[in-house]
Structure formats: C-alpha cells, structure tokens
Amino acid sequence: MAGAGVYTMAFAPILLKQLVVDCDLSQADLAEAIAARVGRSVSRATMNLCLNRGQIPPTIAGFREGLEDVLRENHRVTSWLLDRGLSIDHVWRSLGQDLRLKMPAGHGRRSQQRKGPALVAGNPETITIAWEVEMIQQEALKHFKLFRNPFIDDIQKDADIYMSDEHRYIEAAMLDAARHAGFLAVIGEVGSGKSVMRRKVVEALKKDSDTLVIYPQMIDKTRLSAASICDAIIQDVSSEKCRAKLEDKTRQVQRLLLDRAKSGYRAVLIIEEAHDLNVNTLKYLKRFYELEDGYRKLLGIILIGQTELKHMFNESTNVDMREVIRRVQVAEIKGLNGHLQHYLEVKFKRVGKGAGEIFADDAYEILSRRLTSTSRDGKSKVSHAYPLLVNNYVARAMNLAFEMGEARVTADVVEAI
C-alpha cells in the first residue's frame, strides 16, 4: 500500500519466505500440514506472520518443530537448501528483503482452482469476501475473557442494533413509506443489515397498532406474481378466503384495503429478496401502489433487496420499467467505514466488554482500509464494511491475536489476516 499517511506494516521476512516462494509452497498447505502434526488448527494469517515477521505463535505447542518436519519431508525444499549450503535452522534467519506481495510460482494456478473467493494472507489490498459466519475459537474467547461470541444471536432488543445517521435515515424512510403509503426500495449488499432494519421497523409498526404489515411468505421470490401478492394481502388483512380468479382477487383486495382504511388502518406490503422479482411482477407492484380512495393511497410498498435491485432500477438499461423506476424512492445501505469503532463498542458492550479491551487504537484504521477497495473504473473507493463481513474480520483477528499471544488486536494483526 502506498500513499501519504498510509499505514504500512513493518515487514521483516525470514529466509523461509524466499524458500516458500522459490519452492512453490502455499501458506495454506503449510498451515494444514503443520496442523496435522500439532493437533490443532493453524491459520494462514499465522503463517503470514511467521514468514514475514519471524513470529512463532506461543499458543501453538510444537509449531516450529512441526514446520521444520514438514520442510524436511519436501524434496524441493531439501534440494533448495543443499544447493545453497544451508540447513533447516537457517530458514529462521532474516532475509533482508521485503517480498511482501511476492507469491509462489503456482499461486495463480491454485487460485483459479479454488471455488469462490479466498484469502490471500497478508496482502493489505485484498478484500476477503467470506459471508459464512466466522467463529471465534473457544481459546480466543478465554484469552479475551469473553463468555460468549458477541456476533452470534446478537440482536435481542433495539439497543443491540448499531444505528449510524445513515441507518436512522433509512429507518425513518421505511416508517414514512409504511405510514404514508410510499413506494420505497431499500438496497444493500449481503450482510449489510437489511433484515435487521426490516425487523426493527416492523416492531415499531406493531407498537403503532394501526398499521397492517403484509409480508408474502413465498420463499422463491422469482415465483411471486400478481395473484400471489393478492393472496398475501387478503390473508394478512382479513380472515376471508381468497377468490379463485385474478379479477375477483383484485376486487377483493381493493375492497378490503378500502374497508381497513375507513376503519383507521394503514397497510404496507414488505417484500424481502426483492432482487429476485421478475420485471412483470415489479410492473404489477405499480398497479397495487395506485390503489386509492380519492387522494389517499391504500397501500405502501417497501422492497428490500441486494444490489442487483439497484441495477434493475436503471432506466437507461430497463426502459420498459420506467413507470416503476420514476415512482420508487431508493435508499442504499452503505458500509460502516467511519463508524467501525462505535459499531464494535455496541457489539462488545453486549458481552460486558469495552471495545478498547479487545482492539488497540491503531487497529480500527487498518480494519477500515482492509475493508475498502477501488471501484472498477479506478475513480472511487468502495466500502465493504458491512456488519457480517466486519464480524468475520474481527473474529479472524481475535483468533490470530490469541495464537500470537497478543493482549489485544493490533494493527499488525489486522493487516496479517
């Protein structure tokens, strides 16, 4: 990473780094082989610190001996050492070069063979897209004196939800759409907290007691149609049986919504996974939105979906959807960069810890940078600091800090994962 004011980890690679590069050994394979000998997992980030800093994790008994045994059993390694008149002990000497982003000869080939995105340990310009929940090891929890994982089952009440100014704006927009029959699309990346926002808004609407929430239960949203939306409205606002024909369903929906409006109720249709909706269904939603009693609209609509939904609302590429696009308000959930410390303070407070007891002050800036990439056109920065990805990075960092015997997660630890 280059540029004024950019933090750079003070790399001091050992001879082992050059050996790994020349002999085409991957850090992942080394970690796996060592783990088989020491009887516990070894992360690639731990291997990264070993190669680039000469650090041997004090919590992994037999790490050095296991690594040396792995090297002795590799004929390319032994040949490399013999050609240079070296022994296994020499691999721990300082190399005197950086080689920070130097990869083994077969790295590109192995990367192509992997399924899905993978971590390139220690590359500060690599974003690790890992959406599966990362677990904090039990030993790491003990190390930080935590009795439970702060990121598992972490929303029990409103106070557990971190709300930035942006989140509060989106919450207000959702509530306004529900209470005043608006047409809103909430868009965010996987793990950005869309479902949490929806749950928070629905709970607030329940307290109002005069807003009927319609929530289609069909799992496969690609199959959601005008008829199934009618069925959802009928079932969620009444106990009536749904009519068979679409014309009859539509009249039934209009009558029920009008009756509820005259009784002082408002109604809102909320559809999650809206990026899976087909174009025809999105067009039909405009027809539902146009149901009205005089000047008063009878139904608010909130769509919640991933970034593909934003692309669907691009009029230049979807001209046939312009009647929908010109009526819908779009609110996009951005990353947490600039708010990472406050977000983590909320999470760790739930388990009786201050974020400062887990994270060193210099770690937040590096975490923010590790979760930022450059757009494809190279003109702007893109934040990937969504709650799920932040949680996964923090879990990895805590596991690595434990392995390396660090009292807290430091900038060096974050940059190594």
NORNOR-V130442 format. One record per residue. RES is the residue in one letter. OMEGA is omega in whole degrees, 0 to 359 (NA if undefined). Layout:
res=RES omega=OMEGA
res=RES omega=OMEGA
//
This chain:
res=M omega=182
res=A omega=178
res=G omega=182
res=A omega=176
res=G omega=181
res=V omega=178
res=Y omega=177
res=T omega=180
res=M omega=182
res=A omega=183
res=F omega=175
res=A omega=187
res=P omega=178
res=I omega=183
res=L omega=179
res=L omega=179
res=K omega=180
res=Q omega=179
res=L omega=181
res=V omega=180
res=V omega=184
res=D omega=183
res=C omega=176
res=D omega=177
res=L omega=177
res=S omega=178
res=Q omega=180
res=A omega=180
res=D omega=177
res=L omega=180
res=A omega=181
res=E omega=181
res=A omega=178
res=I omega=180
res=A omega=180
res=A omega=181
res=R omega=183
res=V omega=175
res=G omega=175
res=R omega=184
res=S omega=175
res=V omega=183
res=S omega=176
res=R omega=177
res=A omega=176
res=T omega=177
res=M omega=180
res=N omega=179
res=L omega=178
res=C omega=183
res=L omega=188
res=N omega=179
res=R omega=182
res=G omega=183
res=Q omega=176
res=I omega=184
res=P omega=182
res=P omega=183
res=T omega=180
res=I omega=182
res=A omega=177
res=G omega=183
res=F omega=184
res=R omega=181
res=E omega=179
res=G omega=178
res=L omega=181
res=E omega=178
res=D omega=179
res=V omega=181
res=L omega=182
res=R omega=184
res=E omega=181
res=N omega=186
res=H omega=177
res=R omega=179
res=V omega=182
res=T omega=178
res=S omega=179
res=W omega=180
res=L omega=181
res=L omega=180
res=D omega=183
res=R omega=179
res=G omega=183
res=L omega=174
res=S omega=180
res=I omega=183
res=D omega=184
res=H omega=184
res=V omega=182
res=W omega=180
res=R omega=177
res=S omega=182
res=L omega=180
res=G omega=176
res=Q omega=181
res=D omega=181
res=L omega=188
res=R omega=184
res=L omega=178
res=K omega=182
res=M omega=175
res=P omega=185
res=A omega=183
res=G omega=186
res=H omega=181
res=G omega=180
res=R omega=181
res=R omega=180
res=S omega=180
res=Q omega=181
res=Q omega=180
res=R omega=176
res=K omega=177
res=G omega=181
res=P omega=183
res=A omega=180
res=L omega=168
res=V omega=191
res=A omega=174
res=G omega=177
res=N omega=186
res=P omega=181
res=E omega=182
res=T omega=175
res=I omega=179
res=T omega=180
res=I omega=181
res=A omega=185
res=W omega=175
res=E omega=183
res=V omega=179
res=E omega=182
res=M omega=171
res=I omega=182
res=Q omega=180
res=Q omega=180
res=E omega=179
res=A omega=176
res=L omega=178
res=K omega=181
res=H omega=181
res=F omega=178
res=K omega=176
res=L omega=181
res=F omega=177
res=R omega=181
res=N omega=183
res=P omega=184
res=F omega=179
res=I omega=181
res=D omega=193
res=D omega=179
res=I omega=179
res=Q omega=181
res=K omega=183
res=D omega=182
res=A omega=180
res=D omega=183
res=I omega=176
res=Y omega=182
res=M omega=172
res=S omega=177
res=D omega=180
res=E omega=179
res=H omega=180
res=R omega=178
res=Y omega=182
res=I omega=176
res=E omega=180
res=A omega=179
res=A omega=179
res=M omega=179
res=L omega=179
res=D omega=178
res=A omega=180
res=A omega=186
res=R omega=184
res=H omega=173
res=A omega=176
res=G omega=179
res=F omega=190
res=L omega=172
res=A omega=176
res=V omega=187
res=I omega=178
res=G omega=179
res=E omega=175
res=V omega=177
res=G omega=182
res=S omega=177
res=G omega=181
res=K omega=182
res=S omega=177
res=V omega=178
res=M omega=179
res=R omega=180
res=R omega=181
res=K omega=180
res=V omega=180
res=V omega=178
res=E omega=178
res=A omega=180
res=L omega=177
res=K omega=180
res=K omega=177
res=D omega=179
res=S omega=179
res=D omega=179
res=T omega=179
res=L omega=181
res=V omega=179
res=I omega=190
res=Y omega=180
res=P omega=185
res=Q omega=182
res=M omega=184
res=I omega=181
res=D omega=184
res=K omega=176
res=T omega=181
res=R omega=179
res=L omega=185
res=S omega=177
res=A omega=181
res=A omega=182
res=S omega=175
res=I omega=175
res=C omega=180
res=D omega=181
res=A omega=180
res=I omega=182
res=I omega=184
res=Q omega=184
res=D omega=179
res=V omega=181
res=S omega=174
res=S omega=181
res=E omega=175
res=K omega=181
res=C omega=177
res=R omega=186
res=A omega=184
res=K omega=182
res=L omega=179
res=E omega=179
res=D omega=177
res=K omega=183
res=T omega=178
res=R omega=179
res=Q omega=179
res=V omega=182
res=Q omega=180
res=R omega=182
res=L omega=180
res=L omega=179
res=L omega=178
res=D omega=181
res=R omega=179
res=A omega=179
res=K omega=178
res=S omega=177
res=G omega=179
res=Y omega=171
res=R omega=181
res=A omega=178
res=V omega=177
res=L omega=180
res=I omega=181
res=I omega=174
res=E omega=183
res=E omega=185
res=A omega=177
res=H omega=178
res=D omega=181
res=L omega=176
res=N omega=185
res=V omega=181
res=N omega=180
res=T omega=177
res=L omega=177
res=K omega=178
res=Y omega=180
res=L omega=176
res=K omega=179
res=R omega=177
res=F omega=181
res=Y omega=183
res=E omega=175
res=L omega=186
res=E omega=174
res=D omega=187
res=G omega=178
res=Y omega=185
res=R omega=176
res=K omega=186
res=L omega=187
res=L omega=170
res=G omega=181
res=I omega=175
res=I omega=175
res=L omega=180
res=I omega=184
res=G omega=179
res=Q omega=188
res=T omega=176
res=E omega=179
res=L omega=178
res=K omega=179
res=H omega=179
res=M omega=181
res=F omega=176
res=N omega=187
res=E omega=182
res=S omega=179
res=T omega=179
res=N omega=183
res=V omega=183
res=D omega=178
res=M omega=187
res=R omega=180
res=E omega=176
res=V omega=184
res=I omega=184
res=R omega=180
res=R omega=186
res=V omega=173
res=Q omega=182
res=V omega=175
res=A omega=185
res=E omega=177
res=I omega=180
res=K omega=180
res=G omega=184
res=L omega=181
res=N omega=187
res=G omega=181
res=H omega=186
res=L omega=182
res=Q omega=180
res=H omega=178
res=Y omega=182
res=L omega=176
res=E omega=178
res=V omega=183
res=K omega=183
res=F omega=177
res=K omega=180
res=R omega=183
res=V omega=172
res=G omega=180
res=K omega=170
res=G omega=180
res=A omega=179
res=G omega=177
res=E omega=182
res=I omega=186
res=F omega=170
res=A omega=185
res=D omega=184
res=D omega=185
res=A omega=185
res=Y omega=182
res=E omega=180
res=I omega=178
res=L omega=179
res=S omega=181
res=R omega=177
res=R omega=182
res=L omega=178
res=T omega=176
res=S omega=178
res=T omega=179
res=S omega=183
res=R omega=180
res=D omega=177
res=G omega=186
res=K omega=184
res=S omega=177
res=K omega=180
res=V omega=180
res=S omega=174
res=H omega=185
res=A omega=175
res=Y omega=186
res=P omega=183
res=L omega=180
res=L omega=175
res=V omega=179
res=N omega=181
res=N omega=178
res=Y omega=181
res=V omega=178
res=A omega=179
res=R omega=181
res=A omega=179
res=M omega=177
res=N omega=181
res=L omega=178
res=A omega=176
res=F omega=182
res=E omega=182
res=M omega=177
res=G omega=180
res=E omega=180
res=A omega=178
res=R omega=175
res=V omega=182
res=T omega=177
res=A omega=180
res=D omega=180
res=V omega=181
res=V omega=183
res=E omega=182
res=A omega=184
res=I omega=NA
//
